[in-house]
Amino acid sequence: SLEHHFGYFVIDNLAVGATLDFGLSKWNDKVDSDDDVSSTSIEFTPTVRYYLPQNIFFQGQVGFGAAKYKYGSGTVDEEKYNTLSFALAAGYAYFLTDNVAVEPMIGYGSYREKDKDTDVKNINNGLFLRVGLQVYLGK
């Protein structure tokens, strides 16, 4: 997975931004079919983050995208999905320097895939814990 994130402070303590995420994976389904499976995905996720003076922040985001799965070694079956995700989180910006921070974050998120042909939905919900490295450019 390759993820690019950018943000801009529109006013003091309020940043808006977006993430563009590309995913590519391949594996063998030894449990159900012994078939090779590959997937590709892309998602665009607008984000809003608000910082309190104590370096605590709150973040919300909603993502939209598409995913494609290919099954089989000889004859290939293909499934295409629309994706939708959201997450709400709180974190802390621990500054290593004036412009670089380590940011642990805890939150709740949901990721949904809807098959374009059958309308079958796959839904994953749950709590998450992330740690990121943030570089602040400018003043």
Summary of the structure (lengths in Angstrom):
residues: 139
radius of gyration: 18.3
end to end distance: 31.1
largest distance: 58.5
contacts: 365
relative contact order: 0.15
helix: 0%
strand: 78%
